[in-house]
Amino acid sequence: MTNAEAYDRGFAQLSSHTVGPLLDRAHAARLLDVGCGTGVVTAAALALGAEVIAVDADPHMIELAARRHPYATIRQAALPELPFEDGSFDGVAGNFVINHVSDPGDSLKELHRVLRPGGTLALTWWKADEMTATNVFADAITAAGVPYEPPPRPFTASDTPDRFTALLAEAGFVGAAVETVRWCHQVDPGAWWTDIVQAGGQRFAVIGRQPPEVVERIRAHYIRLTAPYERDGFPVCAYLAHATRCPG
């Protein structure tokens, strides 16, 4: 399980940069926030006047999101199987969730199913080789000589704009396009270390499992690697895909 409070202080703040563009593309009176995490998309959609139904696989995320956003309907569920009838939503937004699913193709077909005809879909995922903010952790683990094998990434086979656009078409969507979003994530490196290590998750829980002296060795490499970004922030890049369920 992920530490939801630490995730909210760390990863959720990183991912919040794409919320505005995501909701610009997923216009909806009734919105599904899929993979809602602690609710950064849910909060922004509620502020825009949408009716929001949000789902996540992690019960700790669900508990925190429900506590913070009582005007949304929040349920535990995960792609590629959602507990909703066909055509239930005007729009679907997924902020950095499609890159975590086991089968992106089946997941897109499920999102197509729950959208009404003419409904809009918007999804984001990280451009892995430009994820400085998290790559420094993997690089620090390696530099410290700690055996580390990152979890498999099934989404890698679909993570370029061309491949993902084709996958959207195969799922039945029309008008698919992918945009690139870049920004610098400005954060105190010490706080970033604490929040990411405490959040754990599949990629970085390995740090917290090490003996204290090994954790300190990893942290020393982390401090060295983050130094070039301390003033201007970590360069980050994400993709934003949007498409429509055919109106007819």
N, C-alpha and C positions, 0 to 999 in steps of 0.2 A: 504494500500500500504506500501511496505517496503521503507525506506530511502536508495536509491541505493548507495550513496556515503559512508554512514556509513557502510552499508553491505560490500562494497568493502574493507574498511579498517579493518573490523572485521571478519565476517564469511568467506568471500572469501579467506582471508589469511589462516584461519584454514583449509579450504577445499582444498587449493592448494597442500597440502602434498601428495595427492593421484593422482595428475594429471599425473605424470610420469608413474607410474604403470598402470594407466587407459589407456593411449595411447600406452603403450607397448602391451596391449592386443587388443586394437581396431585398428589394422593396417588398414590404409585406404588411398587411393588417394583422395577419395571424402568422407568426413566425416560429419555426422550430430551430432552436439553438442546439445543435447536435455536438456532443463532446463539450459540454458547457464549462467544465472545470469549476472554478469558483465564481463564475458568472460575469466576466467582463463584457461579453457580448449581450447577455441578458440585460444587464443594467443599462447599457446604451440603447437597446431596442425599446425597453420600457420607457425611457426618457423621450423617445420619439413617438410614443403613443401606441406602440404595437401590443397586441396580445401575444405573450411569449410562453411557449412550452419548451422546457429545456430538459435535456437528458445527458447523463454521464454514466460511465461504468463504475466509477469509484464511489463507494458509499460515503467516504469522508468528504469528498468534493460536493456531493449532493447535499449532505447535512449543512455544510458551510454556505453553499449557494442558497438553499432554502431559507436559512436563517437571515441572510442578508437581503433577499429579494422576495418578500412575502407576497407580492402581487403577481409573481410568475408561478406557473405550474411546473414543478420540478420533479422528475422521476428518474429512477435508476433503469438504464437501458443502454444498449451498445449496438453499433453496427456489426454485422450486416442484417440484424433483425430488430425492427422497431415495433412497438406495440400500438400502432396507429392504423386506422383504416385508410384505404386508397384515397388520394386527393384531399388529405386532411389540412394541408397548409398552403398559404399563398406564397411563402418563401421559406427557404432553408439556408441557414448560415452555419458554417463549420470552421472555427478558427483553430487551425493546426490540429485537426483530428484525423483527416484522411491519410496523413503520413504514418499513423499509428495502427490502422486497421489491418487485419490479416489478409483480406481480399478486397483490394480497391474496386475491382470491377463489380463484384456482387454488392458492395456497399453503395456504389453509384446507382445501381439498378433499384436498390431499396429506397434511396432518396428520391429517385424519379417516381417511384410508386406512391410515396406519401405526398408528393406535390400535386396540386390541382393543375389541370391544363392551363398553360400560360403562366404558371408559377415560376419563380426565379430561384436559382441555386447559386451560392457563392461559397467558395472554399479556399483556404490558404494552406500553404505548406512551406517549410524552410528550404532555401537553396543551400544544400549541405556544405558545399565548399566555401560558402561565405558566411558561415555561422560562427564568427569570431567569439561571440559572447559565451558560447558553450564549448567550442572547440579547444579553448585554452584549458579546460578541465581534462579533456582526453589527452592533450599534449603534455600536461603536467604529470598525469598518471604514467604515461610512457616514459617521460624524462626521469621519473623517480625509480624506474626499473620495476614497477609493479606489474605482474602478469594481468593483462586486461584484454578481454575480447568483448567488444560492444555487442549488444543484442542484435540479431538479424533485422534487416530493414526490408520487409517485403515490398514496400512502396518504391524502392530504388528503381525497379524496372519500369515505373510509370512516372518518374519525377521530373521529366523535362516537359516544357510547354507542348511540344508536338505530340509526345506520347500521351500526355494527359488529355489533350483535346480529342485525340482519337478515342480514348477510353470513354469520355463523355458522350461522344457520338454513338459508340457501341451500346451505351446504356439507354439511348433513346433521346438524349438532349439535342437541342438545336441552338444555333447561334453561339456556340462555345468559343471562348477566347481566354487567353491568359495574359495577365499584366505582371510586371516586375515592380516590387515595392522595396525601396532601400531607405535606411535611416541609420543613425548612430544612437546606440543605447547608452545613455549616460547614467552611470551608477557608481557608487562607492565600491571599489574592488573588495574591500573587507566585508561589507554587507552582502555583496553578490556571492562571495565564497560561502558565507554562513548560510544564506538562504538556499543555495543550490545543494550544498552538502546535506543540510537538514531535510530538504524536500526529498532527497533520495531518488526514487524512481528507477526505472530499468537501467538507465545509462550510468548514473553516478552513485548509486547506493554502494558500489564497491569501495568508495573512499571511506565511508563511515564504518565499514567492516574491518578496516586495517588497524593494527596496533597504533597507539598514540605517536610513537616516534616515526612511523611510516606516514601517518597523516601529516605530520609536520614537514616531512621531506617533500611530500606532494605539494603542500601549501607553499613551501619556499619556491618551488619551480613555478607554481601558479603566479605568485607575486612577481617573479621575474618576467613571465610571459605577458602579464597584464600591464606592465609599466608603460609600454608604448601607447596604450589606449586610455590612460588615466585622465588625461586632460580633455580629449575630444569624444571619448566614448568608443564603444565597440562597433565597428561597421557590421551591419546585419542586412541580409537580403532575404526576401520571401516572394513567393509567387501567389497571385490571386487569380483564381479561375472563376468564371461565371458563365452560366448557360440557362436555358429556358426549357421547360417541358412544353412540347409542341401544343399550341392552342387547340388544334383540332383532333 
